[in-house]
Amino acid sequence: MSLNKRSASAFAFVFLAGLIVGQALHSAPAVAQALGNARVFELRKYTAPEGKLGDLEKRFRDHTIRIFNRHNMTSIGYWVPQDAPDSQSTLIYILAHPSREAAKKNWADFQADPEWQKVSAESQVNGRIVSKVESTFMDALDFSQIK
């Protein structure tokens, strides 16, 4: 076989292998979801009592995120609304968990963590810093940029 034929064969092999791998990667989220292994996202919204949003942000910045990481809770992002009155009292964030079942275990482990219990108690010496918690579990759609 001549060099050009070998090069053409090698190129064809690499090209076809790339197509197969690309197709497999493209369908992986659907397969994982069908098997119950899809990553699940959790949207959480915390309402802080008047004047306590800064304390809540500080607890997340200085402690909570690090403890989340220890318990397999992946932080996607943290936000405050731009418009009043929510801008003065609301923290919104998204976590990712390997599955809904894992999320339940992650939260139980997080709540039982001695460091978290200490941080929570210390951050509330001057009163509660969270008055309401809302949680919504979400699945990423096939066209979502994050999965």
CNS distance restraints for C-alpha pairs under 8 A (distance, minus, plus):
assign (resid   1 and name CA) (resid   5 and name CA) 6.21 0.50 0.50
assign (resid   1 and name CA) (resid   6 and name CA) 6.53 0.50 0.50
assign (resid   2 and name CA) (resid   6 and name CA) 6.28 0.50 0.50
assign (resid   3 and name CA) (resid   7 and name CA) 6.02 0.50 0.50
assign (resid   4 and name CA) (resid   8 and name CA) 6.05 0.50 0.50
assign (resid   5 and name CA) (resid   9 and name CA) 6.05 0.50 0.50
assign (resid   6 and name CA) (resid  10 and name CA) 6.01 0.50 0.50
assign (resid   7 and name CA) (resid  11 and name CA) 5.99 0.50 0.50
assign (resid   8 and name CA) (resid  12 and name CA) 6.08 0.50 0.50
assign (resid   9 and name CA) (resid  13 and name CA) 6.12 0.50 0.50
assign (resid  10 and name CA) (resid  14 and name CA) 6.16 0.50 0.50
assign (resid  11 and name CA) (resid  15 and name CA) 5.95 0.50 0.50
assign (resid  12 and name CA) (resid  16 and name CA) 6.05 0.50 0.50
assign (resid  13 and name CA) (resid  17 and name CA) 6.01 0.50 0.50
assign (resid  14 and name CA) (resid  18 and name CA) 6.02 0.50 0.50
assign (resid  15 and name CA) (resid  19 and name CA) 6.31 0.50 0.50
assign (resid  16 and name CA) (resid  20 and name CA) 6.23 0.50 0.50
assign (resid  17 and name CA) (resid  21 and name CA) 6.13 0.50 0.50
assign (resid  18 and name CA) (resid  22 and name CA) 5.86 0.50 0.50
assign (resid  19 and name CA) (resid  23 and name CA) 6.09 0.50 0.50
assign (resid  20 and name CA) (resid  24 and name CA) 6.19 0.50 0.50
assign (resid  21 and name CA) (resid  25 and name CA) 6.12 0.50 0.50
assign (resid  22 and name CA) (resid  26 and name CA) 6.05 0.50 0.50
assign (resid  23 and name CA) (resid  27 and name CA) 6.23 0.50 0.50
assign (resid  24 and name CA) (resid  28 and name CA) 5.95 0.50 0.50
assign (resid  25 and name CA) (resid  29 and name CA) 7.83 0.50 0.50
assign (resid  27 and name CA) (resid  31 and name CA) 6.26 0.50 0.50
assign (resid  28 and name CA) (resid  32 and name CA) 5.95 0.50 0.50
assign (resid  29 and name CA) (resid  33 and name CA) 5.98 0.50 0.50
assign (resid  29 and name CA) (resid  38 and name CA) 6.57 0.50 0.50
assign (resid  29 and name CA) (resid 142 and name CA) 7.57 0.50 0.50
assign (resid  29 and name CA) (resid 147 and name CA) 7.40 0.50 0.50
assign (resid  30 and name CA) (resid  34 and name CA) 6.08 0.50 0.50
assign (resid  30 and name CA) (resid 142 and name CA) 7.58 0.50 0.50
assign (resid  31 and name CA) (resid  35 and name CA) 6.20 0.50 0.50
assign (resid  32 and name CA) (resid  36 and name CA) 6.12 0.50 0.50
assign (resid  32 and name CA) (resid  37 and name CA) 4.76 0.50 0.50
assign (resid  32 and name CA) (resid  38 and name CA) 5.02 0.50 0.50
assign (resid  33 and name CA) (resid  37 and name CA) 5.46 0.50 0.50
assign (resid  33 and name CA) (resid  38 and name CA) 4.44 0.50 0.50
assign (resid  34 and name CA) (resid  38 and name CA) 7.96 0.50 0.50
assign (resid  36 and name CA) (resid  99 and name CA) 7.45 0.50 0.50
assign (resid  37 and name CA) (resid  98 and name CA) 7.02 0.50 0.50
assign (resid  37 and name CA) (resid  99 and name CA) 6.12 0.50 0.50
assign (resid  38 and name CA) (resid  98 and name CA) 6.68 0.50 0.50
assign (resid  38 and name CA) (resid  99 and name CA) 6.11 0.50 0.50
assign (resid  38 and name CA) (resid 139 and name CA) 7.95 0.50 0.50
assign (resid  39 and name CA) (resid  96 and name CA) 6.63 0.50 0.50
assign (resid  39 and name CA) (resid  97 and name CA) 5.73 0.50 0.50
assign (resid  39 and name CA) (resid  98 and name CA) 4.46 0.50 0.50
assign (resid  39 and name CA) (resid  99 and name CA) 5.19 0.50 0.50
assign (resid  39 and name CA) (resid 139 and name CA) 7.51 0.50 0.50
assign (resid  39 and name CA) (resid 147 and name CA) 6.84 0.50 0.50
assign (resid  40 and name CA) (resid  96 and name CA) 5.72 0.50 0.50
assign (resid  40 and name CA) (resid  97 and name CA) 5.36 0.50 0.50
assign (resid  40 and name CA) (resid  98 and name CA) 6.21 0.50 0.50
assign (resid  40 and name CA) (resid  99 and name CA) 5.27 0.50 0.50
assign (resid  40 and name CA) (resid 100 and name CA) 6.14 0.50 0.50
assign (resid  40 and name CA) (resid 137 and name CA) 6.80 0.50 0.50
assign (resid  40 and name CA) (resid 138 and name CA) 6.01 0.50 0.50
assign (resid  40 and name CA) (resid 139 and name CA) 5.50 0.50 0.50
assign (resid  40 and name CA) (resid 140 and name CA) 7.47 0.50 0.50
assign (resid  41 and name CA) (resid  94 and name CA) 6.63 0.50 0.50
assign (resid  41 and name CA) (resid  95 and name CA) 5.65 0.50 0.50
assign (resid  41 and name CA) (resid  96 and name CA) 4.45 0.50 0.50
assign (resid  41 and name CA) (resid  97 and name CA) 6.32 0.50 0.50
assign (resid  41 and name CA) (resid 137 and name CA) 5.70 0.50 0.50
assign (resid  41 and name CA) (resid 138 and name CA) 5.03 0.50 0.50
assign (resid  41 and name CA) (resid 139 and name CA) 6.27 0.50 0.50
assign (resid  41 and name CA) (resid 140 and name CA) 7.55 0.50 0.50
assign (resid  42 and name CA) (resid  94 and name CA) 5.43 0.50 0.50
assign (resid  42 and name CA) (resid  95 and name CA) 5.13 0.50 0.50
assign (resid  42 and name CA) (resid  96 and name CA) 6.22 0.50 0.50
assign (resid  42 and name CA) (resid  97 and name CA) 7.78 0.50 0.50
assign (resid  42 and name CA) (resid 135 and name CA) 6.64 0.50 0.50
assign (resid  42 and name CA) (resid 136 and name CA) 5.59 0.50 0.50
assign (resid  42 and name CA) (resid 137 and name CA) 4.43 0.50 0.50
assign (resid  42 and name CA) (resid 138 and name CA) 6.01 0.50 0.50
assign (resid  43 and name CA) (resid  92 and name CA) 7.34 0.50 0.50
assign (resid  43 and name CA) (resid  93 and name CA) 5.93 0.50 0.50
assign (resid  43 and name CA) (resid  94 and name CA) 4.55 0.50 0.50
assign (resid  43 and name CA) (resid  95 and name CA) 6.70 0.50 0.50
assign (resid  43 and name CA) (resid 135 and name CA) 5.70 0.50 0.50
assign (resid  43 and name CA) (resid 136 and name CA) 5.12 0.50 0.50
assign (resid  43 and name CA) (resid 137 and name CA) 6.32 0.50 0.50
assign (resid  43 and name CA) (resid 138 and name CA) 7.41 0.50 0.50
assign (resid  44 and name CA) (resid  92 and name CA) 5.72 0.50 0.50
assign (resid  44 and name CA) (resid  93 and name CA) 5.38 0.50 0.50
assign (resid  44 and name CA) (resid  94 and name CA) 6.15 0.50 0.50
assign (resid  44 and name CA) (resid 133 and name CA) 7.03 0.50 0.50
assign (resid  44 and name CA) (resid 134 and name CA) 5.55 0.50 0.50
assign (resid  44 and name CA) (resid 135 and name CA) 4.54 0.50 0.50
assign (resid  44 and name CA) (resid 136 and name CA) 6.51 0.50 0.50
assign (resid  45 and name CA) (resid  90 and name CA) 6.90 0.50 0.50
assign (resid  45 and name CA) (resid  91 and name CA) 5.81 0.50 0.50
assign (resid  45 and name CA) (resid  92 and name CA) 4.47 0.50 0.50
assign (resid  45 and name CA) (resid  93 and name CA) 6.58 0.50 0.50
assign (resid  45 and name CA) (resid 133 and name CA) 5.80 0.50 0.50
assign (resid  45 and name CA) (resid 134 and name CA) 5.06 0.50 0.50
assign (resid  45 and name CA) (resid 135 and name CA) 6.57 0.50 0.50
assign (resid  46 and name CA) (resid  90 and name CA) 5.66 0.50 0.50
assign (resid  46 and name CA) (resid  91 and name CA) 5.16 0.50 0.50
assign (resid  46 and name CA) (resid  92 and name CA) 6.35 0.50 0.50
assign (resid  46 and name CA) (resid 130 and name CA) 6.42 0.50 0.50
assign (resid  46 and name CA) (resid 131 and name CA) 7.52 0.50 0.50
assign (resid  46 and name CA) (resid 132 and name CA) 5.72 0.50 0.50
assign (resid  46 and name CA) (resid 133 and name CA) 4.72 0.50 0.50
assign (resid  46 and name CA) (resid 134 and name CA) 6.52 0.50 0.50
assign (resid  47 and name CA) (resid  89 and name CA) 5.50 0.50 0.50
assign (resid  47 and name CA) (resid  90 and name CA) 4.72 0.50 0.50
assign (resid  47 and name CA) (resid  91 and name CA) 6.61 0.50 0.50
assign (resid  47 and name CA) (resid 130 and name CA) 5.78 0.50 0.50
assign (resid  47 and name CA) (resid 131 and name CA) 5.66 0.50 0.50
assign (resid  47 and name CA) (resid 132 and name CA) 5.03 0.50 0.50
assign (resid  47 and name CA) (resid 133 and name CA) 6.55 0.50 0.50
assign (resid  48 and name CA) (resid  52 and name CA) 5.66 0.50 0.50
assign (resid  48 and name CA) (resid  53 and name CA) 5.43 0.50 0.50
assign (resid  48 and name CA) (resid  56 and name CA) 7.35 0.50 0.50
assign (resid  48 and name CA) (resid  89 and name CA) 4.93 0.50 0.50
assign (resid  48 and name CA) (resid  90 and name CA) 6.24 0.50 0.50
assign (resid  48 and name CA) (resid  91 and name CA) 7.92 0.50 0.50
assign (resid  48 and name CA) (resid 129 and name CA) 5.39 0.50 0.50
assign (resid  48 and name CA) (resid 130 and name CA) 4.45 0.50 0.50
assign (resid  48 and name CA) (resid 131 and name CA) 5.43 0.50 0.50
assign (resid  48 and name CA) (resid 132 and name CA) 7.14 0.50 0.50
assign (resid  49 and name CA) (resid  53 and name CA) 7.30 0.50 0.50
assign (resid  49 and name CA) (resid  89 and name CA) 6.62 0.50 0.50
assign (resid  49 and name CA) (resid 128 and name CA) 7.49 0.50 0.50
assign (resid  49 and name CA) (resid 129 and name CA) 6.17 0.50 0.50
assign (resid  49 and name CA) (resid 130 and name CA) 6.42 0.50 0.50
assign (resid  49 and name CA) (resid 131 and name CA) 5.95 0.50 0.50
assign (resid  50 and name CA) (resid  88 and name CA) 7.56 0.50 0.50
assign (resid  50 and name CA) (resid  89 and name CA) 6.54 0.50 0.50
assign (resid  51 and name CA) (resid  88 and name CA) 7.64 0.50 0.50
assign (resid  51 and name CA) (resid  89 and name CA) 7.61 0.50 0.50
assign (resid  52 and name CA) (resid  56 and name CA) 6.39 0.50 0.50
assign (resid  52 and name CA) (resid  89 and name CA) 7.37 0.50 0.50
assign (resid  52 and name CA) (resid 129 and name CA) 5.41 0.50 0.50
assign (resid  52 and name CA) (resid 130 and name CA) 7.93 0.50 0.50
assign (resid  53 and name CA) (resid  57 and name CA) 6.17 0.50 0.50
assign (resid  53 and name CA) (resid  88 and name CA) 6.71 0.50 0.50
assign (resid  53 and name CA) (resid  89 and name CA) 5.43 0.50 0.50
assign (resid  53 and name CA) (resid  90 and name CA) 6.99 0.50 0.50
assign (resid  53 and name CA) (resid  91 and name CA) 7.56 0.50 0.50
assign (resid  53 and name CA) (resid 129 and name CA) 7.10 0.50 0.50
assign (resid  54 and name CA) (resid  58 and name CA) 6.11 0.50 0.50
assign (resid  55 and name CA) (resid  59 and name CA) 6.26 0.50 0.50
assign (resid  55 and name CA) (resid 123 and name CA) 7.40 0.50 0.50
assign (resid  55 and name CA) (resid 129 and name CA) 6.78 0.50 0.50
assign (resid  56 and name CA) (resid  60 and name CA) 6.42 0.50 0.50
assign (resid  56 and name CA) (resid 129 and name CA) 5.94 0.50 0.50
assign (resid  56 and name CA) (resid 130 and name CA) 7.41 0.50 0.50
assign (resid  57 and name CA) (resid  61 and name CA) 6.04 0.50 0.50
assign (resid  57 and name CA) (resid  91 and name CA) 7.71 0.50 0.50
assign (resid  58 and name CA) (resid  62 and name CA) 5.82 0.50 0.50
assign (resid  59 and name CA) (resid  63 and name CA) 5.54 0.50 0.50
assign (resid  59 and name CA) (resid  64 and name CA) 6.09 0.50 0.50
assign (resid  59 and name CA) (resid 119 and name CA) 7.77 0.50 0.50
assign (resid  59 and name CA) (resid 123 and name CA) 7.00 0.50 0.50
assign (resid  60 and name CA) (resid  64 and name CA) 4.45 0.50 0.50
assign (resid  60 and name CA) (resid  65 and name CA) 5.70 0.50 0.50
assign (resid  61 and name CA) (resid  65 and name CA) 6.66 0.50 0.50
assign (resid  62 and name CA) (resid  66 and name CA) 7.83 0.50 0.50
assign (resid  63 and name CA) (resid  67 and name CA) 6.39 0.50 0.50
assign (resid  63 and name CA) (resid 116 and name CA) 7.97 0.50 0.50
assign (resid  63 and name CA) (resid 119 and name CA) 7.31 0.50 0.50
assign (resid  64 and name CA) (resid  68 and name CA) 6.04 0.50 0.50
assign (resid  64 and name CA) (resid 116 and name CA) 7.36 0.50 0.50
assign (resid  65 and name CA) (resid  69 and name CA) 6.25 0.50 0.50
assign (resid  65 and name CA) (resid  75 and name CA) 7.16 0.50 0.50
assign (resid  66 and name CA) (resid  70 and name CA) 6.59 0.50 0.50
assign (resid  67 and name CA) (resid  71 and name CA) 6.62 0.50 0.50
assign (resid  67 and name CA) (resid 110 and name CA) 7.23 0.50 0.50
assign (resid  67 and name CA) (resid 115 and name CA) 7.95 0.50 0.50
assign (resid  67 and name CA) (resid 116 and name CA) 7.00 0.50 0.50
assign (resid  68 and name CA) (resid  72 and name CA) 6.55 0.50 0.50
assign (resid  68 and name CA) (resid  73 and name CA) 4.97 0.50 0.50
assign (resid  68 and name CA) (resid  74 and name CA) 7.04 0.50 0.50
assign (resid  68 and name CA) (resid  75 and name CA) 7.76 0.50 0.50
assign (resid  68 and name CA) (resid 110 and name CA) 6.93 0.50 0.50
assign (resid  69 and name CA) (resid  73 and name CA) 5.34 0.50 0.50
assign (resid  69 and name CA) (resid  74 and name CA) 6.17 0.50 0.50
assign (resid  69 and name CA) (resid  75 and name CA) 7.81 0.50 0.50
assign (resid  71 and name CA) (resid 106 and name CA) 5.54 0.50 0.50
assign (resid  71 and name CA) (resid 107 and name CA) 7.91 0.50 0.50
assign (resid  71 and name CA) (resid 109 and name CA) 6.70 0.50 0.50
assign (resid  71 and name CA) (resid 110 and name CA) 6.19 0.50 0.50
assign (resid  72 and name CA) (resid  97 and name CA) 6.95 0.50 0.50
assign (resid  72 and name CA) (resid 106 and name CA) 6.52 0.50 0.50
assign (resid  73 and name CA) (resid  95 and name CA) 6.24 0.50 0.50
assign (resid  73 and name CA) (resid  96 and name CA) 6.08 0.50 0.50
assign (resid  73 and name CA) (resid  97 and name CA) 5.70 0.50 0.50
assign (resid  73 and name CA) (resid 103 and name CA) 7.71 0.50 0.50
assign (resid  73 and name CA) (resid 106 and name CA) 6.75 0.50 0.50
assign (resid  74 and name CA) (resid  95 and name CA) 5.34 0.50 0.50
assign (resid  74 and name CA) (resid  96 and name CA) 4.95 0.50 0.50
assign (resid  74 and name CA) (resid  97 and name CA) 6.54 0.50 0.50
assign (resid  75 and name CA) (resid  93 and name CA) 7.83 0.50 0.50
assign (resid  75 and name CA) (resid  94 and name CA) 6.31 0.50 0.50
assign (resid  75 and name CA) (resid  95 and name CA) 4.69 0.50 0.50
assign (resid  75 and name CA) (resid  96 and name CA) 6.51 0.50 0.50
assign (resid  76 and name CA) (resid  93 and name CA) 7.41 0.50 0.50
assign (resid  76 and name CA) (resid  94 and name CA) 5.34 0.50 0.50
assign (resid  76 and name CA) (resid  95 and name CA) 5.47 0.50 0.50
assign (resid  76 and name CA) (resid  96 and name CA) 6.77 0.50 0.50
assign (resid  77 and name CA) (resid  93 and name CA) 5.57 0.50 0.50
assign (resid  77 and name CA) (resid  94 and name CA) 5.65 0.50 0.50
assign (resid  77 and name CA) (resid  95 and name CA) 7.52 0.50 0.50
assign (resid  78 and name CA) (resid  91 and name CA) 7.21 0.50 0.50
assign (resid  78 and name CA) (resid  92 and name CA) 5.81 0.50 0.50
assign (resid  78 and name CA) (resid  93 and name CA) 4.31 0.50 0.50
assign (resid  78 and name CA) (resid  94 and name CA) 6.81 0.50 0.50
assign (resid  79 and name CA) (resid  91 and name CA) 5.96 0.50 0.50
assign (resid  79 and name CA) (resid  92 and name CA) 5.09 0.50 0.50
assign (resid  79 and name CA) (resid  93 and name CA) 6.08 0.50 0.50
assign (resid  80 and name CA) (resid  86 and name CA) 7.80 0.50 0.50
assign (resid  80 and name CA) (resid  87 and name CA) 5.85 0.50 0.50
assign (resid  80 and name CA) (resid  90 and name CA) 5.94 0.50 0.50
assign (resid  80 and name CA) (resid  91 and name CA) 5.05 0.50 0.50
assign (resid  80 and name CA) (resid  92 and name CA) 6.05 0.50 0.50
assign (resid  81 and name CA) (resid  86 and name CA) 6.00 0.50 0.50
assign (resid  81 and name CA) (resid  87 and name CA) 4.74 0.50 0.50
assign (resid  81 and name CA) (resid  90 and name CA) 6.88 0.50 0.50
assign (resid  81 and name CA) (resid  91 and name CA) 7.65 0.50 0.50
assign (resid  81 and name CA) (resid  92 and name CA) 7.98 0.50 0.50
assign (resid  82 and name CA) (resid  86 and name CA) 7.71 0.50 0.50
assign (resid  82 and name CA) (resid  87 and name CA) 5.43 0.50 0.50
assign (resid  83 and name CA) (resid  87 and name CA) 5.38 0.50 0.50
assign (resid  84 and name CA) (resid  88 and name CA) 6.39 0.50 0.50
assign (resid  85 and name CA) (resid  89 and name CA) 7.11 0.50 0.50
assign (resid  86 and name CA) (resid  90 and name CA) 5.28 0.50 0.50
assign (resid  97 and name CA) (resid 102 and name CA) 6.37 0.50 0.50
assign (resid  97 and name CA) (resid 103 and name CA) 5.49 0.50 0.50
assign (resid  98 and name CA) (resid 102 and name CA) 6.03 0.50 0.50
assign (resid  98 and name CA) (resid 103 and name CA) 7.32 0.50 0.50
assign (resid  99 and name CA) (resid 103 and name CA) 6.20 0.50 0.50
assign (resid 100 and name CA) (resid 104 and name CA) 6.52 0.50 0.50
assign (resid 100 and name CA) (resid 137 and name CA) 7.90 0.50 0.50
assign (resid 101 and name CA) (resid 105 and name CA) 6.55 0.50 0.50
assign (resid 102 and name CA) (resid 106 and name CA) 5.88 0.50 0.50
assign (resid 103 and name CA) (resid 107 and name CA) 6.09 0.50 0.50
assign (resid 104 and name CA) (resid 108 and name CA) 6.30 0.50 0.50
assign (resid 105 and name CA) (resid 109 and name CA) 6.08 0.50 0.50
assign (resid 106 and name CA) (resid 110 and name CA) 5.98 0.50 0.50
assign (resid 107 and name CA) (resid 111 and name CA) 6.05 0.50 0.50
assign (resid 108 and name CA) (resid 112 and name CA) 6.25 0.50 0.50
assign (resid 109 and name CA) (resid 113 and name CA) 6.11 0.50 0.50
assign (resid 110 and name CA) (resid 116 and name CA) 6.97 0.50 0.50
assign (resid 111 and name CA) (resid 116 and name CA) 6.79 0.50 0.50
assign (resid 111 and name CA) (resid 117 and name CA) 7.03 0.50 0.50
assign (resid 112 and name CA) (resid 116 and name CA) 7.53 0.50 0.50
assign (resid 112 and name CA) (resid 117 and name CA) 7.12 0.50 0.50
assign (resid 113 and name CA) (resid 117 and name CA) 6.29 0.50 0.50
assign (resid 114 and name CA) (resid 118 and name CA) 6.23 0.50 0.50
assign (resid 115 and name CA) (resid 119 and name CA) 6.11 0.50 0.50
assign (resid 116 and name CA) (resid 120 and name CA) 5.87 0.50 0.50
assign (resid 117 and name CA) (resid 121 and name CA) 6.16 0.50 0.50
assign (resid 118 and name CA) (resid 122 and name CA) 6.09 0.50 0.50
assign (resid 119 and name CA) (resid 123 and name CA) 6.00 0.50 0.50
assign (resid 120 and name CA) (resid 124 and name CA) 6.43 0.50 0.50
assign (resid 121 and name CA) (resid 125 and name CA) 6.53 0.50 0.50
assign (resid 123 and name CA) (resid 129 and name CA) 7.58 0.50 0.50
assign (resid 124 and name CA) (resid 128 and name CA) 5.06 0.50 0.50
assign (resid 124 and name CA) (resid 129 and name CA) 6.28 0.50 0.50
assign (resid 140 and name CA) (resid 144 and name CA) 5.99 0.50 0.50
assign (resid 140 and name CA) (resid 146 and name CA) 6.95 0.50 0.50
assign (resid 140 and name CA) (resid 147 and name CA) 5.52 0.50 0.50
assign (resid 141 and name CA) (resid 147 and name CA) 7.72 0.50 0.50
